[in-house]
């Protein structure tokens, strides 16, 4: 199969022919239909986050099940599925207390004693990234890293649910538990931020303020449900949000991964408000609350992958799209072939468009 391989950080991905193993007892072989380009992938490609190399990135995908292992019970051959990097074991402390997205998923990977899932023709190992490695024509994953969806769902749209939408919507529905009428600021209007805005509208937020420096993204935010937009880098942006909400917002959600964006989210909270950080910031950075913030009852939290319970959340998000509530069509800027992956990431670096999605030949 063809796959995009990261050889060394800072270099373009290389399209290679790789071998993929047969499914083990709890594994699923999937023919990849589509995979979104996520900024999280770019962090590994650029070397900001470490990973054993060579590796195949990609984690925001949908496809059709081609084969299953002997013990698989959750999906069958022919099922349409969405994958999710929040692979879960099902019986650790985090899983049994309903915090599946915090599961370390160690039991969803193959043992070093076993044959690798991915390899080159010479037998050398190619590492699987984030349990998935979806920039490839096929994926071999644990059954707890995918979920069956409605077969009527277009798979190029379903792919972005696997990360951007699950993260953004999960922040609203799971991490923030937004109450209808509460006010929201979303800092950053890429794929995750736009999904957050759309979910806030679905949840009945009273006012949704989108903050982004790029006019085109602010226009998309309005289309997806924002009631107000501002330039996040403008002087006095925080004061402007506090003024328009008469004291700040109930929820501020950072969806970029930059310290300045996280500080903006913290600075626009009202008394008792909560800032939720979704973006992958540089590893050495910190975000904090002042003593006065703490005395004002403000809170700061992370929400990896939106605190999702993806086997339940993803089918619901698919249903939202099919019912016309979730606007994935506006989040997706373009579809491209696998050969266009490096150009797609160059466009991402410029930051002036939403999601690019690789569509594989079926």
N, C-alpha and C positions, 0 to 999 in steps of 0.2 A: 504494500500500500504506500501511497505518497503521504508524506508528513513534512511539516515545517520544523526544522531542528535548530535549536539554539546551541551553537558551538562554543562561543565565548561572549561574555558581556560586551555590549557596545557595538557588536557586529550584526549585520543583517541576518535574518533567519535563512537557512538553506533548505531547499526542497530536496528531500532524499526519498529513496525507496527503502522502507523498513519492513521487517518481519514482525508479525504479531502472534502471540501464543494462542493456544486453545483455551477456552474457559475452564477455570478450576471449579470446584463444587459450588461456591457462592458467587461466581463471576458471570458477567453478562458481556457478550460481544455485540457491539452496536455499529451499524453503518451510519456514519455521521452525515446528517443532511445539511446542517448549518451551524456556524459558530461565530459568536460576536467577538469583536476586538475590544478588550477591556483594558483600562489603564493599569489595572493590577498586573497584567501580563507585561506591560511596558516597564514596570519597576524591576522585574526579573531580567528582562532583555537588556536594560541599561545597566544592570548590576547594582542598583540601589538596595535590592534584597537578594541575599545569597541563595544559591541552589546548586546541588551537584549537576555537573554537565558532562557530556551533552544531554540535552533534555528537549522534550516536545512540550511547549507551553500550550495554553488554550484551556478554558474551563467554562465557557458560557455556551452550551451546545444543546442541540436536539437531534434525534435520529430515530432509526428503526432497529429493533432488536433482531439480530441475525441468528444468535445461538445463546443458550443458557447452560450453566453448570447443573450438575445432578441434584443439588440441594436448593436451587433457586425457586422461590415460591411467590415473589412479588411481581414478576413480569414474565411474559412468554414470547416466543418467536412471533414477529409481526407486529408487536405493540409499538406504538409511537411513545417515545419517552423524552423527558428533559433531564439532563444531568445536573448535578450540583456538587461543588467542592466540599460541602459540609457533610462528607461521608461519616456515618455514625455506626458505632458498634451495637447499640441497642441495650446494653446492660451495665455500663459504667455509671458512676454517680451522676454525671451530667445528663446522660440519657434518661435514667429512671426518675430524675427530678424535672424533666421537661425542658432541659436546656441542651437540646441535641446539637446545636451549632457550636457548642463549646467542647464537644467530644473530640479527642485527639485522633480518633479513627485509626489507631495503630493496627487493629485487627483487620482493617479493610485493605491493607497492603500485603503483597507477597513477601514471604520470608526470604532473606538473603540466600537461604539454602535452596530455594526453588528457582526454576528457570525464570528469567525476566519476562515481563509482559511485552516489552519492546526491545528489539535488537537489530543490528545491522547484518548484512549478508555474511560478514566475517565472524559473526557470533558475539561481537562486542555489545555491551549493554548500552541502551539509550534510556535515560531516566524518565520516569513518568512524573509529571508535575501536577501537584494539587489533586492527586488521586485520579486524574482524568486524561490529560494530554489530548485535547480536543482539536488541535490544529492538524488533523489527520483524517484520512478517509474512513478509518475505523477506530473505535475505542474499545479497550478491554478493561472493565471496571468491576468493582464490587457491586452487588445488587443494592446495597444501601447507599449508593452514590447516584441513583436515578429513580425516577418515578414515572409510572404510566400516566398518559394524558389522553384527553378526548381526541380521537382520530380526525375529527373535523378541524382541528387547530392547524393553521399553516405553520410548518416547521421553521421557516425563516423568522417568523414572529415569535414562535415558542422559544427559540434559542436565547433571546435576550432576557427571558424570564429566569433563566438559570443562574444569573448573577445580578445584573443591574437592577432588574425589577424586584427580584426576591430581596435584595439588600435595601432598596429604597422603600418599597412597600412594607417590608418587615420592620423597618425603623418606625414607621407610622403605626402599624397594627400591633406589633409585638413589643418593641423596646419602649416606645413612647406611650402606647395605649391611649392614643389621642381621643379626647372626649369631644363630641360635636360642639362647635362654637369656639373652641380654643384657637389661639393664634399661633402661626408657624412662620419661621424664617428658614429658607433653604439656601445655604451658601454653596454655590457651584451648580451649574445647570448642564452638566454632561449627562450621560445615560442614567447614572444613579440619581442625580439630583432631579432630573425630569420625572423619573419614576416616583420619587418621593413626593413631588408636587402633585402628580396625578393621584397618588394614593391619599394624600391629604384632602384633596377634593372629594374623593369617594367617601372618605371617613367623615366628611361634614365640617371640616375646619372653617372657622369664621373668617379668618383673613390669612392669606398665603402670600408671603413676600419672598420673591426670588431675587437673589443677589448674585450677579455675575458681571464681569467686565466686558463681555462680548455682546453687542446688540442683537446679533442673530439668535443667540441662545436665550436672551431675555424675551425675544419675540416668541420662541418656542415655549418658554415657560408660561407665557400668557395663554397660548393655545391649549396647554395641558392643564390649566386651572389656576395659575397664579392670579391673585387679585391686584398685586402691585409688583413692580420691578424696580431695582436700583442697580447702579454700577458699584460692585463690591469694592472696587479700588478707589472710588471717589473720596475726596476728603470729607470727613463728617458723615460717612455712610452709617455708622452705628448710631449717631445722634439722630439721623434722619429716620431710621427705623423706630427708635425709641419715641420720637415725636409723633409719628403717624399712628403708633399703637398706644399712645398715652401711657408710657411707662415700660414698654418692652413686651416681648412675646412669651407665650407659655413654653414653646418648644423651638429651639434653634438647632438645625441639623446641618452638619458640615459634610459635604460630599465631594471634596476635592483632594484632600491629603496635603494641605499646606498649613504651616504654623499660623500665618496671617489669617487664613480662613477660619481656623479653629478659634483664634483669639476674637475674631469678629462674632462668631457664634456665641461665645461666652459673654461678650460685652453687650449683647442686645437682649439679654434675659430680663424678664420682670422678676419681682420677688416671688420666690418659690418655683421659678422656671427651671427647665432642664435642657442642657446642651448635650447633643448626641453626636459623637464623632464617628463617621463612617469611612472617611478617606484613609489611605495608607500613607502616613507621614514618614519623613526620614526617620530612621530607627533611633537616632540620638535625640530627637526632639521631645519636648514635654509640653503639656497644656495644663493649666491650673486655674483654681479659683482663689480669689483674695480672701482675707479674713472677713471683710465686709460682705462679700458674696456668700460666704458660709453662714454668717449671721442673718442674712436675708433669705436663707432656706434654699439657695440655688444649688443645683446638682449638675454633675458632669459625669457622663458615662460613655463607654464604648459599646458598639453593637456589631460584632463580627457577623457579616452576612445578614445584617438586620435582625439578629436573634431568631432566625427562622426555624420552623419545623417543616422542612420542605416537602415531605410526603403528603402533608395536609395543605400547606400554603400554595404550592405550585398548581395543583389542580384547581384551586379556587381562583387563582390569578388567571388561569386559562379561561375559566368560566366568565370572569369579569371581561376579558377581551371579546369572547364570543357574544356577550350580551351588550357590547358597545360601551362599557364603562371604562375600560383600560385602553388607552390610546397608544398602542405599540407602533402603529404606522408612522406617527410623528417622531417617535424616538429614534427610529432607524433612518439614517441619512442615505445609505446606499448598500447595495449588495455587490460583492466582488468575488472573483475566483481565488482559489488558494494561491495562485501565482502572483496575485496582487497584494499579498499580505504585508510586505515591507512598505509599499506605497501607502497602504492603509494606516500603518503606524506613524508614518511621516505626517499624514494629515492629522492624526490624533495629537501629535506634538504641537501643531499650529493652534489647535484648540478651538477652531471656528465651526465645527460641525458636531452632530450627535453621533449615534452609533453606526459603525460599519460592520456588516455581517458577511462572512464568507459563506457562499452557497456552493456545496459540492454537487458534482454531477451524480444523478441517481439512476 
